[in-house]
């Protein structure tokens, strides 16, 4: 998803997309390499170093990650179209330069009874599934949280694309 209000920048949100910076064949090679290296793991931890690259691989082929345990941290954003126990968990990210930045993350479903507020920082672990998200008219990953903790905002809330 892109913000196209500025013709000189590509502000993305939710999912990273670096296909704009590669030729088609090079991008497919990059995604194949990412998928091969990640497919051997039963669990993934999205860290400051791999957050954008691994998140892009998850969005590129969410079915390959269904059922895997994922751990990530970010700040919560509750949208009106979500259940009370669902939020998007985001990190601010810079793909290439500030003109190519955005808020990246995934839909998180906390256990029933939780009512997370906006702008709370969490570290979460859960199993990855997919769900059709009507506002985007597409299937997106959703993390069904099995453990969570509130955390302090990191000194640097940004993550950067590692090439």
C-alpha positions as CSV (number, residue, x, y, z in Angstrom):
1,X,0.0,0.0,0.0
2,X,1.3,3.4,-1.0
3,X,0.7,7.1,-0.2
4,X,0.8,8.7,-3.7
5,X,0.3,12.3,-2.6
6,X,4.0,13.1,-3.2
7,X,5.2,12.2,-6.7
8,X,8.8,12.0,-5.5
9,X,8.4,9.6,-2.7
10,X,6.8,6.2,-1.9
11,X,5.5,6.2,1.6
12,X,4.4,2.7,2.3
13,X,2.5,1.2,5.1
14,X,1.8,-2.3,6.5
15,X,3.9,-4.3,4.1
16,X,7.2,-3.5,2.6
17,X,7.7,-3.7,-1.2
18,X,11.2,-3.3,-2.6
19,X,10.1,-4.5,-6.1
20,X,10.2,-0.8,-7.1
21,X,14.0,-0.8,-6.8
22,X,14.8,-4.0,-8.7
23,X,14.1,-5.4,-12.1
24,X,11.5,-8.2,-12.1
25,X,14.0,-11.1,-12.4
26,X,16.3,-9.6,-9.7
27,X,13.3,-9.1,-7.3
28,X,12.1,-12.7,-7.9
29,X,15.7,-13.9,-7.2
30,X,15.8,-11.8,-4.0
31,X,12.4,-13.2,-2.8
32,X,13.4,-16.8,-3.7
33,X,16.6,-16.4,-1.7
34,X,14.8,-14.9,1.3
35,X,12.1,-17.7,1.2
36,X,14.8,-20.5,1.0
37,X,16.7,-19.1,4.0
38,X,13.6,-18.6,6.1
39,X,11.8,-21.8,5.2
40,X,14.2,-24.0,7.2
41,X,13.1,-22.3,10.5
42,X,10.1,-23.3,12.6
43,X,10.1,-19.9,14.2
44,X,11.2,-16.4,13.2
45,X,12.2,-13.5,15.3
46,X,11.8,-10.2,13.6
47,X,14.7,-8.0,15.0
48,X,15.8,-4.5,14.2
49,X,18.2,-5.9,11.6
50,X,15.9,-8.3,9.7
51,X,12.5,-6.8,10.4
52,X,11.9,-5.3,6.9
53,X,13.5,-8.1,4.8
54,X,11.7,-10.9,6.7
55,X,8.4,-9.1,6.9
56,X,8.6,-8.6,3.1
57,X,9.1,-12.3,2.6
58,X,6.1,-13.1,4.8
59,X,3.9,-10.8,2.8
60,X,5.3,-12.1,-0.5
61,X,4.3,-15.6,0.4
62,X,2.2,-15.8,3.6
63,X,1.2,-19.4,3.0
64,X,4.8,-20.6,3.4
65,X,4.8,-19.2,7.0
66,X,1.3,-20.4,8.1
67,X,1.7,-22.1,11.4
68,X,5.2,-20.8,12.1
69,X,5.9,-19.1,15.4
70,X,6.8,-15.4,14.9
71,X,8.1,-13.0,17.5
72,X,8.2,-9.2,16.9
73,X,7.8,-5.9,18.7
74,X,6.2,-2.7,17.8
75,X,3.5,-0.1,18.6
76,X,-0.2,-0.8,18.5
77,X,-2.7,0.9,16.2
78,X,-6.4,0.0,16.5
79,X,-8.6,0.6,13.5
80,X,-12.3,0.9,13.8
81,X,-12.9,-2.1,11.5
82,X,-11.0,-4.5,13.9
83,X,-12.3,-6.5,16.8
84,X,-11.4,-5.1,20.3
85,X,-8.6,-7.6,20.7
86,X,-7.0,-6.9,17.3
87,X,-4.5,-4.2,16.4
88,X,-1.9,-3.6,13.8
89,X,1.6,-3.8,15.4
90,X,3.9,-1.4,13.5
91,X,7.5,-0.2,13.4
92,X,8.5,2.9,11.5
93,X,10.8,1.8,8.7
94,X,13.2,3.3,6.1
95,X,13.6,1.2,3.0
96,X,16.0,3.2,1.0
97,X,15.9,6.7,2.3
98,X,13.5,8.9,4.2
99,X,11.4,9.5,1.1
100,X,10.8,5.7,1.0
101,X,9.6,5.3,4.6
102,X,6.5,4.1,6.3
103,X,4.9,2.2,9.1
104,X,5.3,-1.6,8.6
105,X,3.9,-4.5,10.5
106,X,1.1,-7.0,10.7
107,X,-2.3,-7.6,12.1
108,X,-2.2,-9.0,15.6
109,X,-4.9,-10.8,17.5
110,X,-4.5,-10.9,21.2
111,X,-6.4,-13.4,23.4
112,X,-10.1,-12.7,24.0
113,X,-10.7,-10.1,26.7
114,X,-7.6,-8.0,25.9
115,X,-8.4,-4.4,24.7
116,X,-5.1,-2.9,23.6
117,X,-5.0,0.9,23.1
118,X,-3.2,2.9,20.4
119,X,0.5,3.6,20.8
120,X,1.4,0.9,23.3
121,X,4.6,-1.0,22.7
122,X,4.5,-4.8,22.8
123,X,6.7,-7.7,22.3
124,X,4.5,-10.6,21.0
125,X,4.9,-14.2,20.0
126,X,2.3,-16.3,18.2
127,X,1.4,-18.5,15.3
128,X,1.0,-17.0,11.9
129,X,-2.3,-17.5,10.0
130,X,-3.9,-15.5,7.1
131,X,-7.1,-13.6,6.9
132,X,-9.0,-11.8,4.2
133,X,-8.9,-8.1,5.2
134,X,-11.9,-6.4,3.5
135,X,-10.6,-2.8,3.6
136,X,-7.6,-3.9,1.5
137,X,-9.5,-6.5,-0.5
138,X,-6.7,-9.0,0.0
139,X,-5.4,-11.8,2.2
140,X,-2.9,-10.6,4.8
141,X,-1.0,-12.4,7.6
142,X,-2.4,-12.3,11.1
143,X,-0.5,-13.3,14.2
144,X,-2.5,-15.2,16.8
145,X,-0.7,-14.1,20.0
146,X,0.2,-16.7,22.6
147,X,2.4,-14.5,24.7
148,X,2.9,-10.8,25.0
149,X,4.4,-8.2,27.2
150,X,4.2,-4.4,27.2
151,X,7.7,-2.9,26.6
152,X,9.2,0.6,26.6
153,X,9.6,2.3,23.3
154,X,13.0,1.6,21.9
155,X,15.6,4.5,21.8
156,X,15.3,4.3,18.0
157,X,11.8,3.3,17.0
158,X,12.9,3.0,13.3
159,X,14.1,-0.1,11.5
160,X,16.2,0.1,8.4
161,X,16.4,-2.1,5.3
162,X,19.6,-4.1,5.4
163,X,20.9,-4.9,1.9
